[in-house]
Amino acid sequence: MAEPQIRLAAAADARAVSTLLSGFGDTYLHTPTAEETTAFFNSISEPAIRALIERTDMTYIVAEASHLVPLAGAAALRSDGLLFHLFVHSDCQRQGLGRRLWEWLRDRARHAGYEGPFTVHSSLNAVSVYERFGFKVSGARLMRLGGISVPMRLEPPSGPENHARPRGLPAQ
């Protein structure tokens, strides 16, 4: 399989992103109520994803792979450093794509002048992934939308690497 290509998401990607994210309901949801399940799936519906993609304070990216997996991954970073989404299709996991998506967003934010820490509300099964990226658990587990999330934080580095230009990043 060719290496997935990362690009900025467009509103037309909302359906594919929603489909990708919906596949993770079983790994995120933890004994939810019917209302929580509905709220979770509403939060990743096509209209909700389109609204996120169109937000001016959000950078949303997708990774395209092959005709078999229309989207290999998707990720979003809010301008305040909150890693809002980071999902990799199960067929593309353990190949470094999650790290590539994260580094693309991180580097774009640093290049644009963001100097603060990055945060994420990790699902339980992704904590070790974020720890490999350098994040540390920063608080107690939370129940959100029928699932358990773990607050994590990554402090900014010091030095010139703080403003590296991401590979393939278009000039702003």
VOLUM-821906 format. One record per residue: residue number from 1; x, y, z of N, C-alpha, C, CB in turn. Coordinates in steps of 0.001 Angstrom, whole numbers, plus 500000, padded with zeros to 6 digits. Atoms other than C-alpha are relative to their C-alpha. Glycine has a CB too. Example, Ala and Ser with C-alpha at 12.3 -4.5 7.8 and 13.67 -1.06 7.14 Angstrom:
<pts>
+------+--------+---------+--------+---------+----------+--------+--------+---------+--------+---------+----------+--------+
! resi ! n.east ! n.north !   n.up ! ca.east ! ca.north !  ca.up ! c.east ! c.north !   c.up ! cb.east ! cb.north !  cb.up !
+------+--------+---------+--------+---------+----------+--------+--------+---------+--------+---------+----------+--------+
!    1 ! 500890 !  498810 ! 500000 !  512300 !   495500 ! 507800 ! 500900 !  501200 ! 500000 !  499008 !   500027 ! 501246 !
!    2 ! 499180 !  498810 ! 499940 !  513670 !   498940 ! 507140 ! 499230 !  501090 ! 500730 !  500414 !   500462 ! 498585 !
+------+--------+---------+--------+---------+----------+--------+--------+---------+--------+---------+----------+--------+
</pts>
This chain:
<pts>
+------+--------+---------+--------+---------+----------+--------+--------+---------+--------+---------+----------+--------+
! resi ! n.east ! n.north !   n.up ! ca.east ! ca.north !  ca.up ! c.east ! c.north !   c.up ! cb.east ! cb.north !  cb.up !
+------+--------+---------+--------+---------+----------+--------+--------+---------+--------+---------+----------+--------+
!    1 ! 500850 !  498821 ! 500000 !  500000 !   500000 ! 500000 ! 500894 !  501241 ! 500000 !  499034 !   499999 ! 501229 !
!    2 ! 499254 !  498751 ! 500052 !  501321 !   503460 ! 499108 ! 499813 !  500772 ! 501302 !  499553 !   500852 ! 498795 !
!    3 ! 500076 !  499199 ! 498770 !  502067 !   505820 ! 501985 ! 498844 !  500991 ! 499896 !  501342 !   500752 ! 500259 !
!    4 ! 501126 !  499059 ! 500037 !  498932 !   507814 ! 502862 ! 500473 !  501445 ! 499850 !  499156 !   499861 ! 501267 !
!    5 ! 499703 !  498595 ! 500227 !  498967 !   511423 ! 501716 ! 499141 !  500852 ! 500929 !  499759 !   500383 ! 498519 !
!    6 ! 500697 !  499130 ! 499058 !  498044 !   514060 ! 504291 ! 499710 !  501331 ! 499328 !  500832 !   500207 ! 501293 !
!    7 ! 500396 !  498704 ! 500551 !  496135 !   517174 ! 503276 ! 498974 !  500636 ! 500921 !  499429 !   499850 ! 498561 !
!    8 ! 501064 !  499322 ! 499269 !  493832 !   519780 ! 504726 ! 498659 !  499420 ! 499596 !  500034 !   501521 ! 499746 !
!    9 ! 501343 !  500513 ! 500282 !  490264 !   518518 ! 505000 ! 499151 !  501093 ! 499371 !  499329 !   499469 ! 501291 !
!   10 ! 500991 !  499102 ! 500597 !  487465 !   520086 ! 502977 ! 498621 !  499551 ! 500481 !  500088 !   499996 ! 498420 !
!   11 ! 501364 !  500340 ! 499574 !  483749 !   520186 ! 503782 ! 499505 !  498723 ! 499327 !  499042 !   501156 ! 499688 !
!   12 ! 500413 !  501205 ! 500729 !  483278 !   517462 ! 501157 ! 500529 !  498716 ! 500636 !  500471 !   500083 ! 498562 !
!   13 ! 499448 !  501167 ! 499308 !  485326 !   515117 ! 503393 ! 499179 !  499598 ! 501220 !  501424 !   500278 ! 500420 !
!   14 ! 500720 !  500224 ! 498743 !  482804 !   515284 ! 506249 ! 499385 !  498608 ! 500092 !  498916 !   501039 ! 500161 !
!   15 ! 500628 !  501323 ! 499953 !  480955 !   512087 ! 505323 ! 501051 !  498912 ! 500236 !  499228 !   499722 ! 498691 !
!   16 ! 498955 !  501018 ! 499846 !  484148 !   510030 ! 504993 ! 500624 !  500065 ! 501393 !  501088 !   500180 ! 498924 !
!   17 ! 499449 !  499861 ! 498651 !  485528 !   511427 ! 508256 ! 499009 !  499436 ! 501023 !  500321 !   501491 ! 500313 !
!   18 ! 501024 !  500508 ! 499085 !  482254 !   510695 ! 510050 ! 499954 !  498480 ! 499973 !  498626 !   500574 ! 499641 !
!   19 ! 499994 !  501458 ! 500124 !  482303 !   507136 ! 508725 ! 501212 !  499401 ! 500702 !  499989 !   499587 ! 498522 !
!   20 ! 498783 !  500469 ! 499335 !  485891 !   506664 ! 509891 ! 499840 !  500050 ! 501518 !  501212 !   500844 ! 499566 !
!   21 ! 500121 !  499829 ! 498555 !  485175 !   508021 ! 513376 ! 498929 !  499094 ! 500600 !  499688 !   501446 ! 500327 !
!   22 ! 501075 !  500866 ! 499489 !  481961 !   506010 ! 513751 ! 500498 !  498593 ! 500291 !  498847 !   499939 ! 498999 !
!   23 ! 499433 !  501329 ! 499778 !  484048 !   502856 ! 513557 ! 500696 !  499846 ! 501340 !  500963 !   499682 ! 498913 !
!   24 ! 499310 !  500051 ! 498716 !  485628 !   503747 ! 516901 ! 499048 !  500044 ! 501187 !  500976 !   501138 ! 500097 !
!   25 ! 500967 !  499951 ! 498914 !  482403 !   503841 ! 518917 ! 500188 !  498885 ! 501010 !  498615 !   499942 ! 499447 !
!   26 ! 499842 !  501140 ! 499094 !  483014 !   500371 ! 520348 ! 501220 !  500138 ! 500907 !  500106 !   498719 ! 499201 !
!   27 ! 498805 !  499865 ! 499167 !  486477 !   501291 ! 521616 ! 499902 !  501180 ! 500962 !  501228 !   500156 ! 499123 !
!   28 ! 500125 !  498823 ! 499138 !  485392 !   504600 ! 523157 ! 498879 !  499858 ! 501021 !  499763 !   501235 ! 499158 !
!   29 ! 501170 !  500044 ! 499122 !  481946 !   503996 ! 524606 ! 500182 !  498948 ! 501100 !  498727 !   499700 ! 499182 !
!   30 ! 499828 !  500865 ! 498838 !  481954 !   502472 ! 528095 ! 498716 !  500021 ! 500816 !  501219 !   500449 ! 500864 !
!   31 ! 501309 !  500111 ! 499340 !  478544 !   501366 ! 529401 ! 499202 !  501304 ! 499944 !  500185 !   499581 ! 501452 !
!   32 ! 500723 !  498729 ! 500127 !  476813 !   504453 ! 528012 ! 498494 !  499826 ! 500149 !  500307 !   500643 ! 498658 !
!   33 ! 501460 !  499962 ! 500037 !  473208 !   505396 ! 528493 ! 499590 !  500228 ! 498547 !  499419 !   501126 ! 500948 !
!   34 ! 500497 !  499753 ! 501358 !  471031 !   505692 ! 525399 ! 500247 !  501449 ! 499606 !  498495 !   499666 ! 499896 !
!   35 ! 499791 !  498581 ! 500288 !  471317 !   509485 ! 525656 ! 501470 !  500283 ! 499687 !  499537 !   500861 ! 501188 !
!   36 ! 498565 !  499797 ! 500240 !  475122 !   509332 ! 525841 ! 500416 !  499418 ! 498651 !  500832 !   499361 ! 501131 !
!   37 ! 499692 !  500599 ! 501300 !  475311 !   507003 ! 522854 ! 499531 !  500920 ! 498878 !  499340 !   498606 ! 499867 !
!   38 ! 500525 !  499063 ! 501003 !  473115 !   509374 ! 520867 ! 500874 !  501240 ! 499930 !  498543 !   500396 ! 500326 !
!   39 ! 499159 !  498797 ! 499978 !  475209 !   512366 ! 521962 ! 501351 !  499732 ! 499346 !  500203 !   500491 ! 501446 !
!   40 ! 498710 !  500351 ! 500601 !  478438 !   510582 ! 520986 ! 499887 !  499964 ! 498482 !  500497 !   498639 ! 500529 !
!   41 ! 500109 !  500125 ! 501451 !  477245 !   509657 ! 517503 ! 499565 !  501311 ! 499342 !  499017 !   498894 ! 499646 !
!   42 ! 500319 !  498662 ! 500528 !  475725 !   513131 ! 517012 ! 501260 !  500855 ! 499898 !  498954 !   500704 ! 500896 !
!   43 ! 498775 !  499184 ! 499998 !  479125 !   514637 ! 517855 ! 500943 !  499645 ! 498859 !  500730 !   499840 ! 501321 !
!   44 ! 499149 !  500398 ! 501126 !  480741 !   512707 ! 514994 ! 499179 !  499773 ! 498731 !  500782 !   498728 ! 500350 !
!   45 ! 500849 !  500098 ! 501190 !  477878 !   512957 ! 512494 ! 500592 !  500839 ! 498874 !  498552 !   500458 ! 500314 !
!   46 ! 499514 !  499227 ! 501147 !  478487 !   514330 ! 509020 ! 499825 !  501510 ! 500202 !  499270 !   499564 ! 498734 !
!   47 ! 500125 !  498545 ! 499787 !  477018 !   517779 ! 509878 ! 500939 !  500522 ! 501099 !  498555 !   500347 ! 500360 !
!   48 ! 499103 !  499558 ! 498923 !  479052 !   517960 ! 513112 ! 501439 !  500072 ! 499511 !  499902 !   499053 ! 501210 !
!   49 ! 498632 !  500000 ! 500537 !  482278 !   517046 ! 511311 ! 500167 !  501141 ! 499000 !  500329 !   498638 ! 499326 !
!   50 ! 499924 !  498892 ! 500954 !  481525 !   519530 ! 508506 ! 500183 !  501322 ! 500751 !  498724 !   500050 ! 499112 !
!   51 ! 499880 !  498769 ! 499206 !  481080 !   522251 ! 511135 ! 501406 !  500135 ! 500585 !  498951 !   500016 ! 501133 !
!   52 ! 498633 !  499941 ! 499468 !  484448 !   521347 ! 512697 ! 500995 !  500368 ! 498904 !  500392 !   498653 ! 500636 !
!   53 ! 499095 !  499721 ! 501121 !  486203 !   521364 ! 509324 ! 499936 !  501471 ! 499607 !  499653 !   499113 ! 498790 !
!   54 ! 500192 !  498618 ! 500434 !  484766 !   524806 ! 508572 ! 500356 !  501033 ! 501066 !  498578 !   500198 ! 499580 !
!   55 ! 499656 !  499044 ! 498935 !  485724 !   526366 ! 511922 ! 501330 !  500687 ! 499704 !  500066 !   499287 ! 501367 !
!   56 ! 498765 !  499257 ! 500254 !  488351 !   529076 ! 511643 ! 501046 !  499784 ! 501086 !  499697 !   501474 ! 499876 !
!   57 ! 499036 !  500249 ! 498927 !  489954 !   528086 ! 514950 ! 500436 !  498528 ! 500043 !  499398 !   500405 ! 501350 !
!   58 ! 499709 !  501431 ! 500043 !  490456 !   524454 ! 513860 ! 500764 !  499687 ! 498719 !  498692 !   499158 ! 500085 !
!   59 ! 499334 !  500556 ! 501179 !  492927 !   522775 ! 511523 ! 499624 !  498539 ! 499943 !  501567 !   500194 ! 500051 !
!   60 ! 500456 !  501373 ! 500160 !  491399 !   519547 ! 510245 ! 500713 !  499411 ! 498793 !  498444 !   499925 ! 499834 !
!   61 ! 499277 !  500649 ! 501088 !  493451 !   517151 ! 508131 ! 499503 !  498579 ! 499818 !  501512 !   500008 ! 500266 !
!   62 ! 500331 !  501386 ! 500300 !  492841 !   513813 ! 506460 ! 501199 !  499351 ! 499325 !  498732 !   499904 ! 499099 !
!   63 ! 498975 !  500786 ! 500684 !  495118 !   511047 ! 505197 ! 499284 !  499052 ! 499051 !  500912 !   499214 ! 501019 !
!   64 ! 500594 !  500855 ! 501024 !  494138 !   509364 ! 501954 ! 500992 !  498897 ! 499656 !  499614 !   500822 ! 498728 !
!   65 ! 499112 !  501126 ! 500281 !  495494 !   505911 ! 501179 ! 499672 !  499381 ! 498649 !  499898 !   498943 ! 501107 !
!   66 ! 500305 !  500720 ! 501233 !  493931 !   503647 ! 498576 ! 498498 !  499953 ! 499801 !  500590 !   498572 ! 500028 !
!   67 ! 501433 !  500123 ! 500269 !  490584 !   502882 ! 496998 ! 499315 !  499075 ! 501009 !  499773 !   499480 ! 498579 !
!   68 ! 500599 !  500902 ! 499019 !  490042 !   500190 ! 499653 ! 499687 !  500712 ! 501316 !  500928 !   498823 ! 500259 !
!   69 ! 500194 !  499222 ! 498769 !  490346 !   502658 ! 502531 ! 499973 !  501466 ! 499583 !  501144 !   499716 ! 501078 !
!   70 ! 500041 !  498616 ! 500482 !  489085 !   506055 ! 501319 ! 500729 !  500977 ! 500920 !  498565 !   500440 ! 499840 !
!   71 ! 499229 !  499186 ! 499074 !  490410 !   507707 ! 504479 ! 500758 !  499084 ! 500938 !  499088 !   500970 ! 500791 !
!   72 ! 499159 !  500780 ! 499102 !  493315 !   506183 ! 506308 ! 500007 !  500606 ! 501392 !  501425 !   499906 ! 499458 !
!   73 ! 499990 !  499341 ! 498707 !  493105 !   508761 ! 509056 ! 499456 !  501408 ! 499918 !  501392 !   500024 ! 500562 !
!   74 ! 500473 !  498622 ! 499897 !  491848 !   512121 ! 510250 ! 500444 !  500545 ! 501341 !  498446 !   500093 ! 499842 !
!   75 ! 499563 !  499367 ! 498756 !  493006 !   514592 ! 512868 ! 499634 !  501473 ! 499963 !  501529 !   499819 ! 500216 !
!   76 ! 500367 !  498586 ! 499899 !  492075 !   518052 ! 514118 ! 500675 !  500606 ! 501223 !  498454 !   500174 ! 500081 !
!   77 ! 499371 !  499259 ! 498916 !  493848 !   520618 ! 516252 ! 499360 !  501372 ! 500085 !  501534 !   500114 ! 499791 !
!   78 ! 500569 !  498675 ! 499765 !  492179 !   523649 ! 517770 ! 501132 !  500991 ! 500221 !  499029 !   499988 ! 501216 !
!   79 ! 498960 !  498975 ! 499919 !  494102 !   526943 ! 517813 ! 500557 !  500190 ! 501401 !  499461 !   501302 ! 499506 !
!   80 ! 499488 !  499900 ! 498627 !  494464 !   526756 ! 521614 ! 500826 !  498781 ! 500401 !  498847 !   500175 ! 500973 !
!   81 ! 499133 !  501135 ! 499733 !  496488 !   523535 ! 521319 ! 499292 !  498716 ! 500384 !  500930 !   500353 ! 501061 !
!   82 ! 500738 !  501219 ! 499686 !  493716 !   521011 ! 521980 ! 499959 !  499100 ! 498770 !  498565 !   500330 ! 500485 !
!   83 ! 500085 !  500997 ! 501057 !  494194 !   517933 ! 519810 ! 498602 !  499408 ! 500088 !  501124 !   498889 ! 500135 !
!   84 ! 501428 !  500271 ! 499924 !  490522 !   517490 ! 519065 ! 499657 !  498601 ! 499509 !  499234 !   501027 ! 499199 !
!   85 ! 500197 !  501336 ! 500561 !  490592 !   514325 ! 516917 ! 501338 !  499469 ! 499521 !  498965 !   500020 ! 498838 !
!   86 ! 498880 !  500704 ! 500626 !  493237 !   511785 ! 515937 ! 499574 !  498541 ! 499869 !  501345 !   500148 ! 500843 !
!   87 ! 500511 !  501344 ! 500264 !  491931 !   508609 ! 514333 ! 500710 !  499426 ! 498787 !  498465 !   500018 ! 499779 !
!   88 ! 499373 !  500718 ! 501108 !  493648 !   506033 ! 512110 ! 499196 !  498724 ! 499765 !  501517 !   499677 ! 500300 !
!   89 ! 500754 !  501196 ! 500369 !  491707 !   503340 ! 510258 ! 500759 !  498761 ! 500480 !  499762 !   499943 ! 498456 !
!   90 ! 499368 !  501202 ! 499435 !  492360 !   499902 ! 511762 ! 500950 !  499323 ! 499013 !  498932 !   499007 ! 500438 !
!   91 ! 499118 !  500608 ! 501001 !  493912 !   498669 ! 508484 ! 501320 !  500761 ! 499835 !  499286 !   499929 ! 498662 !
!   92 ! 498814 !  499159 ! 500173 !  496480 !   501480 ! 508679 ! 500722 !  500272 ! 501322 !  499609 !   501317 ! 499354 !
!   93 ! 499365 !  499780 ! 498701 !  497401 !   501342 ! 512373 ! 501340 !  499279 ! 500080 !  499079 !   499530 ! 501134 !
!   94 ! 498670 !  500567 ! 499733 !  500894 !   500520 ! 513646 ! 500947 !  500152 ! 498808 !  499873 !   498524 ! 500366 !
!   95 ! 499138 !  499717 ! 501140 !  502477 !   502023 ! 510525 ! 500559 !  501422 ! 500058 !  499234 !   499792 ! 498699 !
!   96 ! 499466 !  498656 ! 499825 !  503358 !   505466 ! 511880 ! 499091 !  501119 ! 499531 !  501278 !   500104 ! 499292 !
!   97 ! 500881 !  498954 ! 500520 !  500381 !   507298 ! 510403 ! 499492 !  500918 ! 501104 !  498822 !   499375 ! 499269 !
!   98 ! 500447 !  499155 ! 498891 !  499086 !   508520 ! 513760 ! 501053 !  501028 ! 500366 !  499661 !   499148 ! 501218 !
!   99 ! 498897 !  499069 ! 499714 !  502489 !   510057 ! 514483 ! 500132 !  501042 ! 498890 !  501331 !   499230 ! 500165 !
!  100 ! 499899 !  499045 ! 501113 !  502603 !   511632 ! 511003 ! 498894 !  501046 ! 500079 !  499932 !   499264 ! 498648 !
!  101 ! 501106 !  499045 ! 499872 !  499152 !   513200 ! 511504 ! 500277 !  500980 ! 501139 !  498660 !   499257 ! 500242 !
!  102 ! 499703 !  499154 ! 498850 !  500121 !   514491 ! 514956 ! 501119 !  500989 ! 499673 !  500388 !   499139 ! 501211 !
!  103 ! 498867 !  499116 ! 500270 !  503468 !   515897 ! 513805 ! 499642 !  501064 ! 498959 !  501207 !   499183 ! 499523 !
!  104 ! 500428 !  499023 ! 501001 !  501858 !   517599 ! 510789 ! 499261 !  501146 ! 500686 !  499099 !   499334 ! 498925 !
!  105 ! 500770 !  498974 ! 499280 !  499392 !   519424 ! 513066 ! 500885 !  500786 ! 500964 !  498836 !   499353 ! 500769 !
!  106 ! 499101 !  499336 ! 499040 !  501999 !   520169 ! 515745 ! 500921 !  500979 ! 499288 !  500836 !   498959 ! 500772 !
!  107 ! 499052 !  499147 ! 500713 !  504491 !   521541 ! 513244 ! 499310 !  501198 ! 499362 !  500729 !   499198 ! 498936 !
!  108 ! 500751 !  498878 ! 500579 !  501866 !   523674 ! 511501 ! 499683 !  501037 ! 501074 !  498693 !   499500 ! 499337 !
!  109 ! 500316 !  499079 ! 498909 !  500803 !   525163 ! 514832 ! 501253 !  500756 ! 500449 !  499383 !   499235 ! 501189 !
!  110 ! 498752 !  499343 ! 499574 !  504398 !   525874 ! 515864 ! 500463 !  501003 ! 498940 !  501114 !   498946 ! 500264 !
!  111 ! 499593 !  499108 ! 501084 !  505188 !   527374 ! 512456 ! 499138 !  501271 ! 499971 !  499910 !   499267 ! 498650 !
!  112 ! 500923 !  498853 ! 499970 !  502127 !   529642 ! 512824 ! 500190 !  500850 ! 501253 !  498551 !   499515 ! 499924 !
!  113 ! 499697 !  499197 ! 498825 !  503509 !   530871 ! 516156 ! 499403 !  499507 ! 501304 !  499546 !   501362 ! 499770 !
!  114 ! 500555 !  500510 ! 498748 !  501655 !   528742 ! 518700 ! 501145 !  499488 ! 500864 !  498950 !   498872 ! 499739 !
!  115 ! 498888 !  500366 ! 499123 !  504009 !   528389 ! 521653 ! 499564 !  499324 ! 501286 !  500797 !   501214 ! 500333 !
!  116 ! 500493 !  500588 ! 498763 !  501787 !   526919 ! 524346 ! 500076 !  498489 ! 500009 !  498593 !   500426 ! 500237 !
!  117 ! 500033 !  501458 ! 499918 !  501293 !   523352 ! 525488 ! 498888 !  499440 ! 499111 !  499801 !   499545 ! 501462 !
!  118 ! 501058 !  500722 ! 500703 !  499232 !   520797 ! 523600 ! 499284 !  499118 ! 501015 !  500575 !   499149 ! 498810 !
!  119 ! 500791 !  500848 ! 499116 !  496421 !   518922 ! 525311 ! 499142 !  499068 ! 499162 !  499120 !   500850 ! 500949 !
!  120 ! 500882 !  500960 ! 500654 !  494233 !   515965 ! 524454 ! 499184 !  499313 ! 501083 !  500807 !   498957 ! 499146 !
!  121 ! 500827 !  500848 ! 499144 !  491386 !   514034 ! 526042 ! 500044 !  498620 ! 499350 !  498497 !   500556 ! 500150 !
!  122 ! 499759 !  501290 ! 500627 !  492610 !   510533 ! 525192 ! 498971 !  498963 ! 500425 !  501393 !   499512 ! 500334 !
!  123 ! 500761 !  501185 ! 499611 !  490449 !   507448 ! 525059 ! 500968 !  499089 ! 500760 !  499363 !   499263 ! 498736 !
!  124 ! 499151 !  500892 ! 499206 !  491718 !   504733 ! 527384 ! 500982 !  499212 ! 499144 !  499142 !   499042 ! 500795 !
!  125 ! 499131 !  500838 ! 500824 !  493109 !   502625 ! 524557 ! 501070 !  500792 ! 499249 !  499168 !   499228 ! 499014 !
!  126 ! 499008 !  499199 ! 500725 !  495114 !   505538 ! 523082 ! 501017 !  500677 ! 500915 !  499300 !   501048 ! 499176 !
!  127 ! 499080 !  499326 ! 499068 !  496941 !   506717 ! 526230 ! 501454 !  499670 ! 499661 !  499691 !   499589 ! 501461 !
!  128 ! 498605 !  500379 ! 500275 !  500082 !   504752 ! 525356 ! 500504 !  500625 ! 498695 !  500132 !   498466 ! 499930 !
!  129 ! 499606 !  499336 ! 501256 !  500098 !   506232 ! 521838 ! 500429 !  501428 ! 500293 !  498832 !   499987 ! 498967 !
!  130 ! 499667 !  498610 ! 499677 !  500042 !   509778 ! 523208 ! 501233 !  500089 ! 500878 !  498829 !   500680 ! 500690 !
!  131 ! 498772 !  500010 ! 499187 !  502701 !   508886 ! 525775 ! 501227 !  499864 ! 499107 !  499964 !   498848 ! 501034 !
!  132 ! 498875 !  500117 ! 500946 !  504960 !   507846 ! 522873 ! 500242 !  501314 ! 499266 !  499733 !   498876 ! 498982 !
!  133 ! 499838 !  498677 ! 500610 !  504334 !   511317 ! 521396 ! 500564 !  501007 ! 500994 !  498661 !   500502 ! 499455 !
!  134 ! 499463 !  499111 ! 498978 !  505538 !   512846 ! 524687 ! 498968 !  500574 ! 500961 !  500706 !   501108 ! 499348 !
!  135 ! 501042 !  499509 ! 499103 !  502181 !   513616 ! 526334 ! 500104 !  499277 ! 501341 !  498590 !   499802 ! 499375 !
!  136 ! 500063 !  500580 ! 498666 !  501767 !   512997 ! 530064 ! 498581 !  500167 ! 500538 !  501043 !   500665 ! 500952 !
!  137 ! 501314 !  499903 ! 499364 !  498577 !   512269 ! 531992 ! 500011 !  501219 ! 500907 !  499649 !   498697 ! 500804 !
!  138 ! 500017 !  498735 ! 499250 !  497519 !   515586 ! 533547 ! 498801 !  500133 ! 500928 !  500013 !   501161 ! 499042 !
!  139 ! 501169 !  499913 ! 499133 !  494351 !   514754 ! 535463 ! 499304 !  498666 ! 500110 !  499034 !   501047 ! 499489 !
!  140 ! 500778 !  501215 ! 499775 !  491821 !   512216 ! 536583 ! 499138 !  499673 ! 498780 !  499116 !   500151 ! 501249 !
!  141 ! 500879 !  500447 ! 501079 !  489749 !   510191 ! 534141 ! 498653 !  500723 ! 500086 !  499797 !   498463 ! 500063 !
!  142 ! 501280 !  499308 ! 500100 !  486556 !   511868 ! 532945 ! 499020 !  499146 ! 499214 !  500169 !   501384 ! 499337 !
!  143 ! 501048 !  500623 ! 500810 !  483259 !   510479 ! 531695 ! 499483 !  501086 ! 499057 !  498830 !   499392 ! 500901 !
!  144 ! 500454 !  499041 ! 501005 !  482379 !   512266 ! 528437 ! 499291 !  499246 ! 498893 !  501185 !   500829 ! 499432 !
!  145 ! 500758 !  500585 ! 501114 !  479703 !   511318 ! 525903 ! 499975 !  498475 ! 500066 !  500596 !   500448 ! 498666 !
!  146 ! 500110 !  501438 ! 499853 !  479447 !   507804 ! 527314 ! 501309 !  499248 ! 499993 !  499160 !   499478 ! 498941 !
!  147 ! 498698 !  500648 ! 499998 !  483157 !   507133 ! 527271 ! 500894 !  500584 ! 501068 !  500661 !   500125 ! 498643 !
!  148 ! 499017 !  499529 ! 499023 !  486133 !   507511 ! 529546 ! 501127 !  500668 ! 499232 !  500540 !   498826 ! 500896 !
!  149 ! 498861 !  499317 ! 500620 !  488745 !   510073 ! 528573 ! 501016 !  500338 ! 501083 !  499545 !   501289 ! 499243 !
!  150 ! 498883 !  499715 ! 499112 !  492112 !   510794 ! 530108 ! 500638 !  501311 ! 499544 !  501044 !   498826 ! 500004 !
!  151 ! 499345 !  498744 ! 500382 !  493372 !   514401 ! 530110 ! 501518 !  499813 ! 499945 !  499634 !   501133 ! 500994 !
!  152 ! 498552 !  500104 ! 500164 !  496934 !   514607 ! 528811 ! 500530 !  501339 ! 499506 !  500377 !   498850 ! 499011 !
!  153 ! 499388 !  498711 ! 500328 !  499374 !   517456 ! 528223 ! 501421 !  499770 ! 499501 !  499997 !   500951 ! 501234 !
!  154 ! 498642 !  499999 ! 500526 !  502546 !   518036 ! 526222 ! 500528 !  501419 ! 500090 !  500050 !   499467 ! 498530 !
!  155 ! 499403 !  498671 ! 499846 !  504700 !   520959 ! 527270 ! 500801 !  500345 ! 498750 !  500905 !   500062 ! 501263 !
!  156 ! 499262 !  499600 ! 501209 !  506321 !   522993 ! 524485 ! 501500 !  499807 ! 500179 !  499702 !   501466 ! 499649 !
!  157 ! 498535 !  500090 ! 499932 !  509964 !   522368 ! 523642 ! 500600 !  501395 ! 500016 !  500563 !   499184 ! 498806 !
!  158 ! 499295 !  498721 ! 500106 !  512506 !   525114 ! 523923 ! 501003 !  499867 ! 498863 !  500712 !   500393 ! 501357 !
!  159 ! 499011 !  500030 ! 501071 !  514760 !   526031 ! 521043 ! 499387 !  500144 ! 498624 !  500778 !   498731 ! 500064 !
!  160 ! 500451 !  499735 ! 501369 !  514554 !   526420 ! 517261 ! 499082 !  498928 ! 499427 !  501183 !   500148 ! 499109 !
!  161 ! 500881 !  501040 ! 500535 !  512805 !   523071 ! 516660 ! 498537 !  500312 ! 500257 !  500349 !   498651 ! 500605 !
!  162 ! 501360 !  499598 ! 499666 !  509733 !   524775 ! 518099 ! 499264 !  500572 ! 498787 !  500021 !   501024 ! 501127 !
!  163 ! 500636 !  499362 ! 501153 !  509080 !   526389 ! 514692 ! 500345 !  499301 ! 498684 !  500411 !   501458 ! 499925 !
!  164 ! 499684 !  500767 ! 501208 !  509894 !   523614 ! 512206 ! 498828 !  500081 ! 499016 !  500315 !   498516 ! 500356 !
!  165 ! 501042 !  500003 ! 501036 !  508008 !   523715 ! 508896 ! 499651 !  498563 ! 499669 !  500465 !   500765 ! 498718 !
!  166 ! 500394 !  501382 ! 500299 !  505983 !   520523 ! 508350 ! 500242 !  499648 ! 498540 !  498531 !   499783 ! 500344 !
!  167 ! 499854 !  500473 ! 501382 !  506692 !   518425 ! 505279 ! 498670 !  500186 ! 499271 !  500451 !   498497 ! 499960 !
!  168 ! 501186 !  499876 ! 500819 !  504230 !   519287 ! 502551 ! 499050 !  501111 ! 500417 !  499279 !   498729 ! 500009 !
!  169 ! 500879 !  498929 ! 499537 !  502811 !   522285 ! 504396 ! 500013 !  501158 ! 499019 !  500417 !   500480 ! 501395 !
!  170 ! 500040 !  498857 ! 500914 !  501633 !   524957 ! 501993 ! 500315 !  501294 ! 500736 !  498627 !   500099 ! 499324 !
!  171 ! 499691 !  498701 ! 499407 !  502834 !   528485 ! 502630 ! 498700 !  500669 ! 500439 !  500778 !   500905 ! 498996 !
!  172 ! 501203 !  499337 ! 499486 !  500387 !   530538 ! 504696 ! 499900 !  501402 ! 499492 !  499988 !   500005 ! 501511 !
+------+--------+---------+--------+---------+----------+--------+--------+---------+--------+---------+----------+--------+
</pts>
